[in-house]
Amino acid sequence: MNRTVTSAPESLPSPYFREEHELLRRQVRRFVETEVKPFASAWEEQGCVPREVLRRMGELGFFGIRYPAQYGGSELDAMGSVVLAEELGRSTFGGVAVTALVHSEMASVHIANFGSAEQKARFMPDVIAGRTITALAVTEPDAGSDVKSIRTNARREGDSFVVNGAKMFITNGVYADLYCVAAKTAPESRASQSISMLLVEKGTPGLKISRALDKHGWRSSDTAELAFEDCRVPADHLLGREGGGFYAIMRNFQNERLVLGAMAMGEAQEALGLTLDYVTTRKAFGSTLYEKQVVRQRLAMLAAQVEAGRQLVDCTREVSMVKAYCCELVNEVMYACVQFHGGMGYMRESTIERMARDARVHSIGGGATEVMLEEVAKRLRR
Ligand SMILES: Cc1cc2nc3c(=O)[nH]c(=O)nc-3n(C[C@H](O)[C@H](O)[C@H](O)COP(=O)(O)OP(=O)(O)OC[C@H]3O[C@@H](n4cnc5c(N)ncnc54)[C@H](O)[C@@H]3O)c2cc1C
């Protein structure tokens, strides 16, 4: 059975994408096929994506999709980020996708959106070129979903902030060069006014990588616990307004949620494609699995849901809905795809096994489903 019979692997045309988005899609897809897929199993073993690969992504323009041309960006819109995330999601290596997307869509956006002209001129060209890799450090051992309750503090002393505290689950945390760190600069103020964002460069005395974390999935993405011990950060490394960090984080979460939703839908499309390939050749009880109505109907329904998820991503009106829906759906897709691969789906040698492990975090990271649904519920009430 031909894969294109179902709509899942090949996306339906969307009115939201223009020619430049399709050009970008083809470019990312080519890069993924030739420069990611053949090598990324080794990166899963190493626990990180090699720097030369990230530099290559920078050269190809993947890290500057929405950024100003003056720093080397291409000034596309949010749909450009959606295309990048979806196509990296289709790589089948969630760890590779998230390494790139945290850098370009979740961490460096703090500099692009809130940095001063000097900060942007100093950091953005290298960020976009992939010479400087960024991480976003918000979560702490005792505060994840509840951002306001972070405890890392930054005390002003002369022309520095002295940072103390710990950060947990930080993507790119081991190998990043530049960290956008949330810290309380006014712990006595109202929680929403108490947080500021600081740029902390790798090598700043007092910034320690406490440990590299070993994860269930996303194994080619490096994740760290960080410690700040009297870490002295120059006052001109404050990003945006002092006390404006909470709003900056919330604003950038919008993009983060959209991008994670798009990444999840890329993964779901690819998983359905792989599973269709499998069930159309695997035989049991005298026919292919695809010829069993229950199998093809389940895949057809999931394909329909993934298309619905993609359309939701494309609208971008309600990003909490996108995040909740797509990140639960990708796990439903993975469950069915592992199921239809049978025993092979449980073996480390099969792609779908990795994809199912990688997808699990989608409903937790970047805003847990329950937290997203609270956001949606708030807007349901009139
Ligand atoms: C692989 C990975 C990479 C990450 N990368 C980064 C990063 O780069 N930077 C960063 O700052 N953080 C990062 N995180 C942290 C991530 O954003 C948090 O894990 C997430 O926000 C959830 O926080 P938590 O783990 O502390 O869970 P908690 O906040 O302790 O919540 C635990 C669970 O409780 C439930 N829950 C929470 N709140 C509610 C509620 N209001 N109502 C109902 N149920 C609720 C949810 O099911 C949730 O999963 C990463 C996490 C992982 C696992």
The ligand as an SDF file (V2000), in Angstrom:
LIG
                    3D

 53 58  0  0  0  0  0  0  0  0999 V2000
   14.0470   16.9500   29.1320 C   0  0  0  0  0  0  0  0  0  0  0  0
   13.6480   18.2490   29.7660 C   0  0  0  0  0  0  0  0  0  0  0  0
   14.1840   19.4290   29.2860 C   0  0  0  0  0  0  0  0  0  0  0  0
   13.8620   20.6410   29.9070 C   0  0  0  0  0  0  0  0  0  0  0  0
   14.4720   21.8030   29.4710 N   0  0  0  0  0  0  0  0  0  0  0  0
   14.3050   22.9530   30.1890 C   0  0  0  0  0  0  0  0  0  0  0  0
   15.0550   24.1270   29.8800 C   0  0  0  0  0  0  0  0  0  0  0  0
   15.8240   24.1690   28.9100 O   0  0  0  0  0  0  0  0  0  0  0  0
   14.9080   25.2130   30.6700 N   0  0  0  0  0  0  0  0  0  0  0  0
   14.0670   25.2270   31.7410 C   0  0  0  0  0  0  0  0  0  0  0  0
   13.9910   26.2480   32.4200 O   0  0  0  0  0  0  0  0  0  0  0  0
   13.3170   24.1310   32.0580 N   0  0  0  0  0  0  0  0  0  0  0  0
   13.4320   22.9930   31.3070 C   0  0  0  0  0  0  0  0  0  0  0  0
   12.7110   21.8750   31.6390 N   0  0  0  0  0  0  0  0  0  0  0  0
   11.7820   21.9250   32.7380 C   0  0  0  0  0  0  0  0  0  0  0  0
   10.3250   21.8160   32.3400 C   0  0  0  0  0  0  0  0  0  0  0  0
    9.8680   23.0070   31.7530 O   0  0  0  0  0  0  0  0  0  0  0  0
    9.5720   21.4010   33.6070 C   0  0  0  0  0  0  0  0  0  0  0  0
    9.8910   20.0410   33.8450 O   0  0  0  0  0  0  0  0  0  0  0  0
    8.0840   21.5940   33.4930 C   0  0  0  0  0  0  0  0  0  0  0  0
    7.7540   22.9610   33.4730 O   0  0  0  0  0  0  0  0  0  0  0  0
    7.3580   20.9260   34.6700 C   0  0  0  0  0  0  0  0  0  0  0  0
    7.9290   21.3320   35.8950 O   0  0  0  0  0  0  0  0  0  0  0  0
    8.3700   20.2290   36.9940 P   0  0  0  0  0  0  0  0  0  0  0  0
    9.1590   19.1760   36.3090 O   0  0  0  0  0  0  0  0  0  0  0  0
    8.9970   20.9430   38.1350 O   0  0  0  0  0  0  0  0  0  0  0  0
    7.0200   19.5850   37.4520 O   0  0  0  0  0  0  0  0  0  0  0  0
    5.9870   20.1720   38.5730 P   0  0  0  0  0  0  0  0  0  0  0  0
    5.7780   21.6380   38.3800 O   0  0  0  0  0  0  0  0  0  0  0  0
    6.4850   19.6910   39.8760 O   0  0  0  0  0  0  0  0  0  0  0  0
    4.7110   19.4020   38.1380 O   0  0  0  0  0  0  0  0  0  0  0  0
    4.6460   17.9570   38.1610 C   0  0  0  0  0  0  0  0  0  0  0  0
    3.3600   17.5420   37.4850 C   0  0  0  0  0  0  0  0  0  0  0  0
    2.2770   18.0330   38.2660 O   0  0  0  0  0  0  0  0  0  0  0  0
    1.1940   18.3610   37.4320 C   0  0  0  0  0  0  0  0  0  0  0  0
    0.8350   19.7720   37.6660 N   0  0  0  0  0  0  0  0  0  0  0  0
    1.6450   20.8510   37.8460 C   0  0  0  0  0  0  0  0  0  0  0  0
    0.9300   21.9760   38.0030 N   0  0  0  0  0  0  0  0  0  0  0  0
   -0.3660   21.6190   37.9460 C   0  0  0  0  0  0  0  0  0  0  0  0
   -1.6030   22.3220   38.0440 C   0  0  0  0  0  0  0  0  0  0  0  0
   -1.6480   23.6650   38.2230 N   0  0  0  0  0  0  0  0  0  0  0  0
   -2.7570   21.6160   37.9510 N   0  0  0  0  0  0  0  0  0  0  0  0
   -2.7460   20.2710   37.7600 C   0  0  0  0  0  0  0  0  0  0  0  0
   -1.6080   19.5430   37.6480 N   0  0  0  0  0  0  0  0  0  0  0  0
   -0.4470   20.2040   37.7360 C   0  0  0  0  0  0  0  0  0  0  0  0
    1.6540   18.1090   35.9860 C   0  0  0  0  0  0  0  0  0  0  0  0
    1.2060   16.8070   35.6000 O   0  0  0  0  0  0  0  0  0  0  0  0
    3.1530   18.1100   36.0920 C   0  0  0  0  0  0  0  0  0  0  0  0
    3.7700   17.3110   35.0630 O   0  0  0  0  0  0  0  0  0  0  0  0
   12.9660   20.6620   30.9880 C   0  0  0  0  0  0  0  0  0  0  0  0
   12.4010   19.4560   31.4420 C   0  0  0  0  0  0  0  0  0  0  0  0
   12.7370   18.2650   30.8450 C   0  0  0  0  0  0  0  0  0  0  0  0
   12.1530   17.0070   31.3880 C   0  0  0  0  0  0  0  0  0  0  0  0
  1  2  1  0
  2  3  1  0
  2 52  2  0
  3  4  2  0
  4  5  1  0
  4 50  1  0
  5  6  2  0
  6  7  1  0
  6 13  1  0
  7  8  2  0
  7  9  1  0
  9 10  1  0
 10 11  2  0
 10 12  1  0
 12 13  2  0
 13 14  1  0
 14 15  1  0
 14 50  1  0
 15 16  1  0
 16 17  1  0
 16 18  1  0
 18 19  1  0
 18 20  1  0
 20 21  1  0
 20 22  1  0
 22 23  1  0
 23 24  1  0
 24 25  2  0
 24 26  1  0
 24 27  1  0
 27 28  1  0
 28 29  2  0
 28 30  1  0
 28 31  1  0
 31 32  1  0
 32 33  1  0
 33 34  1  0
 33 48  1  0
 34 35  1  0
 35 36  1  0
 35 46  1  0
 36 37  1  0
 36 45  1  0
 37 38  2  0
 38 39  1  0
 39 40  1  0
 39 45  2  0
 40 41  1  0
 40 42  2  0
 42 43  1  0
 43 44  2  0
 44 45  1  0
 46 47  1  0
 46 48  1  0
 48 49  1  0
 50 51  2  0
 51 52  1  0
 52 53  1  0
M  END
$$$$
